[in-house]
Amino acid sequence: MKSAAESTAVLGLGTALPPFRIEQTETAQRLAEALKDHSDAMRWAKRIFKQCGVENRYTVLPELLQPADQCRYTPCTPAEDVPSTAERMAVFKREAVPLGLSAACEALQDSGVEPSAITHLITVSCTGQFLPGMDAVLAVELGLSREVTRIPLNFLGCAAGLKAIALASRFVKAEHSAKVLIVCVELCTLHLQASVEREQLYAASFFGDGASACVVGRTQLRDKGMFQLGEERSVLLPDYAEEMVWEVGDHGFDLYLSPNIPKRIGEGVPPLLKDWLDHAAPPGLWAIHPGGKGIVDALQDRLGLSEEQVAFSRGVLRQYGNMSSVTILFVLKEMRRKLDERKACEEEGIALAFGPGLTAELVRFRYLPSAGVTASVPLEDAYA
């Protein structure tokens, strides 16, 4: 990895959440009420809600906090009452921009970069679409240049946040004065299905809503730590295209997640990493997108990672659920906060995220402490 003076880095991070918190135990009870006439589905749902590693999530839909008989997104809702895709997209259009704006403002303030200095805007979402798009609206609301290069990344799934970071890094490497703002917004709960099918109940157990943002530019001296960006890799894992399917239906987007995904990732990713690292020792920092508890479990087992190394991913999953593309920036923000707090020394890391294809996105990074930090804290102490 290049020296700090000539490299790209994540200069600032921001996150935002909608106001309505879904508490997992209460949600499981409401779901059980809705499934009272489907005992097998009820037992299965209770088990998966308890085992999925999520305690809290957030949603833009206050309706999801209502009793089952007052919520149109719960199983057994009559088909004529279930919200249509058009209604769900109207909610997305109304709610996505304020969340994205909040996360973007925090990232800009954290980076110290003025909005007028942003040269590229990458917006990311797989849970909603409208035109003029979120990119155009945010550019105006944030006061970006009218000539800012706008790049929407849509329907790339959970991997898209890390894909955007890799793309931004390439822009900065090609044009040293470039400063790239990435804004991810996912409203996953808009697509909860009124179904008793296991696949839909599984998705209902751990997806949440949120927004995240970051600014990527040339490394600079600052009073906070940052993540210097290194080599990236994007790989399609062979023969797994049908393991993750996300299609537009009449009542939102229909999601299918194969129960084999953690196994496929556990089998396919470690050989990629071994080849990529050229048999060198693995890094100490791991920013794993918590697409589900099983994915984190599989990678921890196959890569021989400690509980401390996966603590950031598990913590984000526990407190916020899987927010699709948004989630990896939550993980990086929490990792930076903890490392800054402990005045940790420089440390190498790898970020990983996964999406339809199956696609594996990988980015190497290095945590750089703030300019004022002189302490050299061992990695194990940084996690204490």
N, C-alpha and C positions, 0 to 999 in steps of 0.2 A: 504494500500500500504506500502511496506517495506521502511525502512529508506534509505536515499540516498546512504549510504556507502555500502549497500548490495543489490543494485538493478541494473536492466538493464536500458539503456537509449539510445535515439537517440543522438549520440555524434557529428555528423556533417551532414550537408545538402548541396546538390548541385543541380542546375537546368541548363538546356541548351535549347536553341530555335534555329530552323533553320532560315536562313537569310531573308526569304520572308514573309512579313506581309500582311495578308488579312484584309482589312478594310471593315467592315460589310456593310456600305451603298453602297460603290462602288461595292461590290460583288453582292448585291441585284439588282443593276442596270444592271450588266452584265447578271445575271440570267433572269431578266425580258426580256432582249433582246433575249435570247435564247428561251424564252417561248412565244414570241409574237404571235404565232399561236395557243396557248393554253391558252385562256384568263382566264378560271377558275383556272388552275394551277398557272398562273402568279399572280393572285390576292391573292391566298392562300399563295404562297411563299413570296410575299411582306409582308404580315401580320406576318408570322411566323419569318421571318428574323428580323423584327422590334421588336417583342415581346419576343424573346428568351433570352434577357439579355446579349448578346454578342456584343462588339464593335470592338474587334480586335482578330485575330487568326494568327497562323503562319503555314507555310507549306514548305515542301522540294520541291514543284513543282512550279517553276516559271511560268509554263504554266497556272496556275490558275489565274494569274494576267493579262492575255491577254484578248482581246475582245472575246466575245462568239464564233464567227466564227473561231477563231484560237485556241480554247481549246477543246481537245478531251474528256474532262470529263463533259462537259455541256449537259443538256438535248437536245434531238433531234440530237445528233451526230450519223451519220450512224454507224450501228453495226460493219461494217468491219473496222472502224477507231478507235473504242473504245479500249483503252489499255487492253491487256490481263492480266490474273493473273500472268503469267510468267514475263511479262514486269514490272508489279508492284512489284513483289518480287525481281526483279533485282535492282530496285530503293531502296527497303528496305535494301537489303544487302549492297549497296553502301553508304547509308546515315545514317543508324542506328548506326553503330559502332562509327563514329566521334562524334555524338551527345551524345551517352552513355559515351564515353571516357571523353568528356568535363564535363559532370555532375559528373562523378565519381571522376575526379581529384579535382573538387571543394569540394566535400564531404569529401574526404580524407584530403585535406588541412584544411578544416574547423574543422575536428575532431582532428587533430594533430596526427593521426594514420599513421604509415608508411605502404606502400603497402605490404612490406614483413611480416607485423604482421597480415594481414587479413587471417583468417582461413576458412571462408566460403564466397562464392560469389553466390548471388541469382540474376538471371537476369529475367526480366519480360517483356512480350509483348503478345498482342493478335492481332497485325496488320501485323505481318510478321514472316517468318521462313526461316532458311537456315542452312545447315550443312557443315563443323563444325560450331557450333552455336555461337551466340554472346558471350556466357559465355567463350568459349575457346579462342576466339579472344581477348576479353577484358583482360582475365587473362594474356596473353602474353604482350599485349600493356601496361598494367599497371605495369608490373613487379611483379605480385603476385607469391607466391610459386607455383612450379609445382605440389605440393601435395594439393593445396587448394581444398576444397570440393565445387564442382560446382553444382548448383541446378537451372535449368531453370523452370520457371513457365509460361506456355503458355496457351493462350485462356481461361483465367479466367475473362476477361473483366475488367470493371472499379474497381472491388473489389480487384484486385490482388495486388496493391501496399500496401494496408493495410494488406492483407493476408501475404505478404512477411515480413512486420514489425513484425507481431505476431509470425511468424515462426522463425525469427531471435531472437526474445526475448526468445523463448523456447530454442534455441541452447545455448544462453549465460547463461541462468539459469542452464542448464545441465552441462555446461563446462565453469567455470568462466573466463578462460583465452581466450575464444573465442571472436573474433571480426568479425562481419559480414558486408560485403559490399552488399548493394542492389542497382541494377541499373535497372531502368524502362525506356523503349523507346517505344513510340507509334507514328506511322505515319498514323494517321487516315485518312488524306486527300487522301492517296493513293487509298482509296476504295470508293471515290465518284462515284456515278452511273449516267450514261447518261440516266436518266429516268424522266418522268413527274409524276410518282406516288408520292402521298403525303408522304408516309413513307420515300422514298429516299430524297425528298426535305427537309423534317424535319431534317434528319440526316445531310444533307449538310449545315444546318443553324448554327450549333454550335460546330462541332467537329474540333479540331486542332491538330497540331503535336508538340512534345516536348520530353524532357528527364528529368528525375530526379533521384537522388541517395541519399543514406544516409548510415551512419556507425552506427551500433548498437553494444554496448559493455557494460562493467561495468561502472557505474556512476563514474565520476572523477571530481576533482576540475578544473575549467577553467575560462577564462575571458569572456565567453559568456553563455547565458542561455541554458538550454537543456530540453528535454522532458523525464522525467522518465516514464518508461513503466510499466503498471500494468496488471490487468486481461484482457484477451481477450475472445471474443465469436464469433462464426460463426454459423449462423442459416439459414436454408432453409425455406423461407416463403411458406406455403403450397398452392398447386393448382395454382401456378403462373408461371410454367415452360415455357409456351408459350408466356409470356409477353415480353421476350427479346430473340431474336434468331439471331445468327451470323453464317452464313454458307459460305463455300468456293464455289464460282461460277466461271464461265469462264472469267468474267471481274472483278476480285477482290472478296472481301468478301461482301456478301449480308447481310445487317443488317436490322432487324425489331425491332422497339421499339413501344410497345403498348402505346397509349395515356393514358391508365389507370395506368401506372407505378407510377406516383406521388401519385395517390389515394391509390394504394396498399401499397406503402411504408408508407404513412401517417396513414393508418389503422393498418399495421402490426408491425411497429417499436416501437411506444410509449408503448404498453403493454410489449414488450420485455425489454425495458429500465426500466419500473416501477418494473418489477420482478427482474431484474439484480441489480438495486440500492437498492432493499429491502426497498422500500418506504422512503429512505433517500432523503434529499434535492438534487435536481439536481446540477451538477457542473456549474461553471461560464463559462468555455471555451468549445467551440464546433467547432470541425474541421470536417465539413460535406463535403463529396465529392460532388461538384456541377455537378452532372450528367445531370443537366438541371435546368432551373429556376423553373420549376414546383416542382421538388423534394425539393429544398431549401424552396420554399413557403409552401409546405405541412408540412414539419417538423417544420418550424418556427411556423406555426399556431397550429399544434397539440401539440407541446412541450411548447408553450408559450414563445418562445425565442424573445429577443429584436433584433432590427436592428443591434446593436453593436455586438451581439453574432454571427450573420450570415454574418457580414461585410467581413470577410476574404474569405468565400466561394463565396459570390457575386462578390467580387473584382477580384478574380482569374478567374471566369467565364467571367466576363466583358472584361478582358485584354487578356485572352489566350484561351477562350473556354474550352470545355471538351476534355482533352487529355487522356481520359480513365485512366489506372492505374497510369499514371504519376501525375495526378492532385492533389492527396491528399498530396503529398510531397511539391508541390507548396503552398498549403494552410498552411501546418505546417511551412514552411520556412517564409512565410509572417507573420504568427502569432508570431513566435519567434522574428522576426525583430521588430515588433511593441512593444512587451512586453519588449524586451531588451532596446529599445529606451526610453521607459517610466520608466525604472527601476522598473518594476512591482514586486510585492511580489509573493510568491508561490501561485499557483492556480490549482485546480483540473479541469480535462477536459475529454471529450469523443470524439474519432474520429470514424466516420462512413463512410462506402463506400458500394456500392451495385453493384451486377453483375448478370450474368445469373443464373437462378435457380428458382425464384429469390433468391439470396444470400445476406444476410446482414452481413457485417463484422464490429465488434465493438471492440475498444481497449480503455481502460481507461488509462489516463496519468496524469502527474503532471508537470506543468512548474516549473523548478528550476532556480532561477536567478543565475547570475555569482557569484563566490566566493567573489568578491569585493563589491557586492551590499548589502547595509544595509537598504536602504529605504524601507518602507512598503507602497506601493501605492495601494489604493483601485482599484478593477477591473474596475469600471466605469471610473476612471481617466485614466487607462491604454489604454482605447479605444478612449479617447477624441482626 
